[in-house]
Amino acid sequence: MLLLMLVSLYTSRVILKALGVEDFGIYNVVGGVVTLLGFLNGSLSGATSRFITFELGCGTVESLRKVFRCAVSIHYLLALFILIVAETVGLWFVLEKMVIPAERMTAALWVYQCSIITVLVFIISAPYNALIVAHERMGAFAYISIFEVVAKLLVVLLLTWVNSFDRLILYAVLLVVVQLFIRFIYTFYCSRHFPETSARFLWNRDLSRRMFAYTAWTLNGNLAIAGYTQGLNILLNMFFGPSVNAARGIAVQVQTAVNQFFSSFLTAVRPQIIKSYAQNDLAYMHTLVLHSSRFSFYLMLLVSMPILINTEYILSFWLGQVPAHSVAFTRLMLLVCMNYSLSYPTIMAIHATGDIKKFQIVEGSLLLTVVPIAYVLLKFFAISSEMVFVVYLIIETFVQFVRVWIVYPRIRLSRKLYFTEVLWPIFRLVLVLLATGYGIMFYRVDSFSSLVVSVCLCLLSSVVAIGLVGLRKNERAFILSKLKTSRVSSKKP
């Protein structure tokens, strides 16, 4: 995870320098239009992952093969639908509504077409990814992810050596090549290791109906996700232009890199939550939901605190040329990310039950308000671009309490435990770290050596505070025993 974060951040520095602020912003916003169109894939992928994992927990190889083949067939049909919409409505939006300099429109269209191919590859690959997660083969994800990040780094380095081609077009095309190769690796791995892997077309009426019903209720939530990510990106383009999209792109790069730390942890937890529910082991499920909520927040805090305190110097050292608004955007996105780390275990729990109708209607409807509220404030009150992310943060925080209110009774878990087992330890920890962070901010960072000292102080204070305030006595004892065991093992010849 550390390797992936460092390589991703370095890649962002090189690509910003190679493309320039304007082209970097164009790539982010034009590619985002296709991602917005692909929100259907998020819903269907969630359904596929849930059905495969549930079947693996209580079904047979033959029933699992049937689920997988049906999922593959549905994903191919979805890919065809997305292609049609992207080449009609999406293309019209890029040509008529996006703020793109006329001399860069050809390059933007190349980016758009390449982004369409990339999204189609993601859609077709989703059942294979779900199969790997369901079998909990996290090592495969680690190796493939490292290969993907290194391949993208090589693409970016290649751009710095090329002057005879349009760099934005070349970047988009080479990323498509990388994604196609990654798609082949996932397919090959699943075919070699999982007997239920089969790409043959299957249309099972009953199973397809259940998967589509599940998908239909997740559409609202995934449309909201697309709205408050790519929708806000498009709003920023409409009101402020590509340069602000570049600043937002930098913030998202930092957010994505930091997310690696808690998303990998939660990817490992997801199949355990679903399988424990399928086996009616609710006590274990409750433990997973509560502990993963707290520990994922701790992971986010460990990585985010040094960046929040030293954002300005880190961005300057990392990028050299820092787009305007990048510092504020990065800090706000990290706060959003810390909040979202609390929500994911709760979302996984309700998806394990399959009873998601009420949850998706309420959660999705509330999150969908982010875009219209931001639009009204931008249009009639001329708020700053930073306030768009403040609106996003406020609504996301409110929605988390709504999630707990709906989900916990459904899985027979007391809401009170969320406040006593999750929020109260986090609240005490944050109070301690606020005082610590305020003191560290007085340490002036004006060189790389002083940055290293500041980061070490942040990490040390975070680890000590988490150990003394964030963990219970039995959790501290468990961690210390593991450290002693690993130390003894390392000394053995």
N, C-alpha and C positions, 0 to 999 in steps of 0.2 A: 504493500500500500504506500509506503514511504517512497519507494522507487517510482511508482506510477505518478505520485503527486509531483515529485521533483521534475520528472521528464515532461509531464503535462505543462507545468509552469514554464519550463525553459522553452518548450515548443511555442507557447503563446508569445513569449518575448520575441522569438525569431520571426514568427509569422507576422506580427505587428510591424516589425522592422522591414520585412520583405514586401509586404503589401502596402503599407502606409495606412494612416488612420481612416481615410475615406473608403478605400477598397475593403479594409477589414470590417468597417461598418456595413457596407453593402453585402458582404458575404453573410454576416450575422442576420441581417433583416430579411434578405431574399430567401436564404435557406430556412429561415424561421417560418415563412409562409407555408412551405411544404410540410414542415413539422406540424404546423397548426392543422393542416388538412389531414394529417395522419393521426389525429386524436382517436379515431375509431380503432386504430391498432392497439392503443393503450387499453381500451375496454376489452377487446377480444383477447389480447395477450393475457390480461388478468384472468379472464374466464378459462383460458387454456391452461394456465399455470395451476389454477385452483382445482380443476377437474382432474388433471394428470396427477397432482400431488395427493388428492383425496383418494383416487383410484389406487395409487401405489400404497397407500396406508391400509386399505381394506379390501382391495380387489385382486384379480388374477392377471397373469401376463396377457392372456387373450383379451380380457376386457380393457386392459391398459392399451394394447395395440389398437383396439377399436377406437378408443378415445383419441389416441394420437393421430390415426389416419383421418378421422373426422375433422380434427383441429387443423391438420395440414390442408385439407380440401377447402375448409372455410377461409383460411388465411389466403389461399390463392384467389378465391373469389373476391375477397376484400381488396387485395392488391390490384385487381382489375378495376374495381370500382374507384379506388383512389387515383389510379392513372387517368381515368376518364374525367374525374372532377378536377384534377390538377391541371390537365391540358385544356380545360375550358374555363371554369370559373376562376381558378387560381391564376392562370396565365393572364386573364383579363385584369385581375386585381393588380398584378405586378406592372402591367403596361399602363394602366389608367390611374391608379391610386397611389403607388409608391413614389416617394421623393428620391429620385435617382438622377444624377447628372446625365444629360443626353449623350455625352461622349462615352459614358460607361454602361449604357443600356445593353449593348451587345454582350459585354462581359457578364452583366447581371443575368441575362437570359441563359448564358452557358451555365452559370452557377445554379440557376433555377432548374434546368433540365437535369443536371448532375444530382441535385438534391432530390429530385423525384426518383431517380434510380436508386439512390441510397435508401430512401424511405421504403421503397418496394422491397429492397433486400432485407431491411429490418423486419418487415411484415412477414415475409416468407420464412425468416430464420426464427421467429418467435417460438414456435412449437419445439424446436430443437433446444433452444435456450431453457425453456420451461422443463424439458426432460432432464437436462443436466442438473438444474436446481432441485428438482423433485428427488433425484437420486443422491443429492448432497455431494456431488463431485466438485467441491470448491477448488481443488487443486487444478482441475482443467480450466476453470474460469481464470485462475491466477495466471497460468502460463499463457493462455490465449490473450488475456488482457495486456500482459507485458509485451507480447509480440505485437499487438495492435498499436500500442502507444509508441513503441520503438519504430515501427513502420511509418507512423505518422510523423515522427521526428525526422526520419530520413527523407520523407517527402518535403518537409519544410526546409531542411538543409539543402536539398536539391534546388529549391526555388532561389536560394541566395546565389547559386552558381549560374543560373540561367538568365540571360538578358535578351535573347532573340524571340521569346514568346511572351504573350500577355501572362503575367504571373498569376493573376486572379483566376483566369480560365484554366491554366495548367494545374493550379492547386485543387480546383474543384474536380477535374478529371482524374488526377492521381488519387484523390481520396475515394473516388468510386472504385478504382482498381483495388485499393486496400480493402474496402468493405466487401467486395466480391470474393477476395481471397479468404477473408475471415469467415464469410458464409460457407465456403467450401470446407474449411477446417472444422467448423461446428458440425456440419453434416457428416463428414468422414468420421469424426470422433463418436457421434451417436450411433452410426451404423456399425462401428466396430465393437462398442461396449454394451449397447442396450438392445436385447432381442426384439423389443416391441417397436423399434424404429422401422417405419414403412412409409414411403411417399406415395403409395397407390391411392387413387381417388376412392373415397367412401362417403356415401351420404346416408347416414342413419337418421331416420325421421325423428324418433323420440330423443336421441342424444343431441341432435342438432337443435331441436326445439328448446331443450333445457339450456344448452350453451348460449343460444341466442337470447333467451329470456334473461339469463344472468348478465349477458353482455349489454342488453338494453338498459338495465338499471345502472350499470357502471358508466354508460355513455355520459350521463349528466355530470358525474364527477370528473371524468377525463376531459370533457369539454371545458370544464372549469379550469383544470390544470393547463390545458392548451391556452385558455384565455388569459390567465394571470402570468403566463410565461411569454409565449409568442404574441399574444394579444397586446400585452403591455409594450412589448418591443415594437410592434407596428404603430401603436399610439405615439411612442417616443419619436419614431421616424416621421409621422405625420405632423407633429407639432414642433420638433426640434431639429430634424434632419439626420443624415448618416453619422455625423461626428458624435452625437449622443449615443447612437446605436453602438459605436465603437467602444465608448466608455462602459456601456451596459455589457458588451461582449467581454471586456476585461473582467468585470465583476463576476460574470457567469463562469469564466474560466477559473477564477479563484474558488468560487462556490463549488464547481464540479470537482476540482482537485481535493478540496476539503471534504466533500461528500464521500469520497472514496473510503474514508476511515470508518464512517458509521454505516454506509450502505452495504459494504462487504459483510460487516458484522450482522446486519439485519437480514441480508440474503441467506445467511446460514441459519438464522432463527426461523424464517418464514416456513420452510417445510416442517420443522418441528412443531410449530403452533398448529398447522393444519392437520398433521398426522395425529397429534395428541387429541384434537377435537374429534377426528374420525374414529379414534379408539375409545372415546368417551373418558379420557383421562383429564378431567377439567382442572384438577388440582395442579398438575404439572403445567397445563396451559396457562393458568392464572399466574404461576411463578414466572413463566417465560415472558408474559405480557408486561408484568410490573417491572421485572429486573431489566429487560431489554429497553424499556422506556427510559429508565434511569441511566443505565450504562451507555446507551447511545448518546445521550446528552453529555455525559462526562467525556466521551471521546471527542465530540464536537467542541467542547469547551477547551480541551487540551490543545487542539490544533488552532482554534479560532482566537484565543486570547492573545498570543504573540502578534498575530496579524492585526487584530483590532487596535492594539496599542501602538504598533509601528507601521500602520498602513501606508502613510505618506512616503516614508523612506524605503519600505519594501517595494512599493510599486515603482519608485524612481530607480532603485537599484536593479530591479527585475527587468523593467521595460526600457529604461533610458528616456524615451519620449512617452510621457503619461498624458493620455487624452483628458480633457477637462471633465469634471464630475466623477472621475474614476474612483477617487478616494472615498467620497460619500457613498457612491453606489456599492462599493465593495463592503463597507462596514454594514450598510443596511441589509445587503444580501446575506451576510454571515449571520446577522441576528435572525433573519427569516429562517435560515437553514437550521440554526439552533432550536428554534421553535418547532420546525417540522420534524426534527429528530424525535421529538416526543410523540408525534402523531402516528408514525408509521406502524408501531406495534399494535395500536388500537385499530387501525385500518386492517391490518392482517387478521386480527381476531374476528372481525365481523365478516370478512371474506371467507374465513374458515367455516362459518356456519352456513353460508350460501343464502342466508336471509338478509338481503342487502337493499331491499326496495325502499324502506323508510329512510335508512341511512343515506343512500345515494341521492334521494330526492332532496333531503334537508341539507346535507353537506354540499352537494353540487350547486344547489340554488344559492346558498349563501356565498360560496366562493365565486360564482358567476357574477356577483355584484361588483367584484373588484374592477373589471373593465368599464362598465357604465358609470360607476362612481368616479373613477379616475378621469374618464372622458368629460363628464359634466364639470368637474373641478378644473380641468385644463381649458375647456371651452369658455366657461363663463366666469371663472375666478382667476384664470391665468396663473395657476400654481406653478412652482418650480418643478423641474424634472425629478429632483430628490423626493418631493412630497408624494409622487406617484408610488414610490417604494414604501413610504411611511403608511399610506393607505393600505397597501398590500400586507404589511406587517400587522397592522391593527386588526384587519379582518381575519387573517390567518390565526392570530392568537385567540380571538373570540370563537372561531370555529372549532378549535381544539377542545374547548370546554363542552361544546355541543356534541362533539364526537363521543366523549366520555359519557355524557348524560344518556346517549342513545345506546351505545355498544355494551357497556358494562352490565346492565340488567339482562341483556340478551345472552351473554355468556355466563350469567349467574355469578358475577364478580361485584363486590360491593364498591360503590362509587367512593365511599369514605376511604378505602384503601388507596385509591389513586392520590388523594391529597396527603395521606399520612406516609405512604410508602414511596411516592414519587415526588410530588411537588414540595413537600416540607423539607426533605433532605436537600433538594436542589435549591430551594429558597435560602436555606442557611449557607450553603456553599457559595452561592452567588454573592451574598452579603460579605462574606469573608474575602472573596476574590475582588470585589469592587474596591474594598479598602486597600488590598494589596496592589491591584492594578493602578489605582490612583497614585500610590507611592512610587511605583515603577515609572510612571509617566514623567516624573520629575527628572529621571535619568535621561540626559540628552543623548540622542542617537544621531550622530553625524558622520559615522564611518562604519565600515563592515565589522570591524572588531567590536565597536560599541553596540552594534546590532546583535552580534553573537551573545554578548553579555546580557543584553535586554531579553533576548529569547530564552536564554538559560534561566534567568530569574523568573520569567513567566512560567516556564515549564516546571521549575522546582517548586514554586509557590502553588501551582495548580495540583501537582502530584501530592504534595504534603496536605493541602486543603481537602482534596478528594479522599485521601487516606484517613484523615482525622475527623472530617465533618461529613463527607458524602457516603462513606461506607459504614456498615454496621460491624460490631465486634467480630461476629462469626465470618463475615466477608473478608475482613482484614486478616483473620487467622488463616482462612483458606488460601488467600493470595500469598501470604508469607510462607505457608507450607509448600506451595507450588514452586516458589522461588528457591527455597532450600533444596527441594528435590532436583530441580534443574541444575543447581550449582553442584550438587553431589554427582549427578550424571556426567557433567562436563569434566569433572576431575578424573573419572574412570578412564583407564587406558583403552 
